[in-house]
């Protein structure tokens, strides 16, 4: 299937494919709206994995910087004082 947003040109006897770069959220949203449902699901799965990776990196950075120390101390104190409940 031919896509109007992909260009092919001849350069020095070779065919070169040029795919425009999307640089704004609006351009990305527009491109996603043109995808099939299965392609949208693939993008959604990739995006969720990417968000999970960002979250993990942020938590690791916060832990390394000591930003979670007070929360950890309070959680341990609550546990020792019997204010913790087991997970179901």
N, C-alpha and C positions, 0 to 999 in steps of 0.2 A: 504494500500500500504506500502510495506517495504521500509525504507529509509536506505541507506548504512552508513549515518553519525550518526545514532542513534543505540546505542548498548544496548542489554538487557543481563543481567547476573543473575545467581542464587546466592543469598547470604542468608545463614541461612534459606533455604527453601522458600525464597520469590524471586520473579522476580523483579529486580531493573532496571530501565531505566536510562541510562546515555546519556546525550546530551552534546556534546562538546561545550565549550564556544568559541565564536568568539571574538578575541581581537584586530584584525587589520581591517582597512578599506578594505583592499584587501579581507580578509575572508568574511566580511559582503557583499561586492559587489558580490563575487562569490556565496554566499548563495542566494542573491536576484535574481541573474540571473537564478536560478533554480526554482523560484516560478512561479505559474500560473499567468496569467494577473490579475485575481481578487485578488490574494494574494498580488501582487505588488501594486495594487491600495490601499489595506488596509494598507500596509506599508507606502505608500506615504502619505495617509491621516494622519496616526499617526505621521509621521515625520513632516508634516506641522504643526500639532497641537503642537508638541514639540517645534518646532522653534518659533512659536507664543508665547508660554509660556516663552521661553528664552528671547525673545525680551521684553515682558512685564516686566520680572524681571529686565532686564538691565535698562529699562526706569525708573522703580520705584527706583532702586538704584541710578541712575544718578540724579533723581529729589531730592531724600533725601540728596544727597551729595552736592546739590546746583549747579550741572553742567549745569542745564538748565535755571538758573536764568537770565543770560544775554539774552538768546533767548526769554524768556518770557517778559522781560523788553522791548526789541526791538520790539516785536510783538505788545505789548500794545501801545508803542509810535507810531508805524506806524498806528495803528488803530485810535488813537486819532488825528493824523495828516491827516486822510483821505486817507491814502495810502493802505487801505485794500479793497478787492473786495469781494462781497458776493459769496458764493458757488452757482453753477448753480442749 
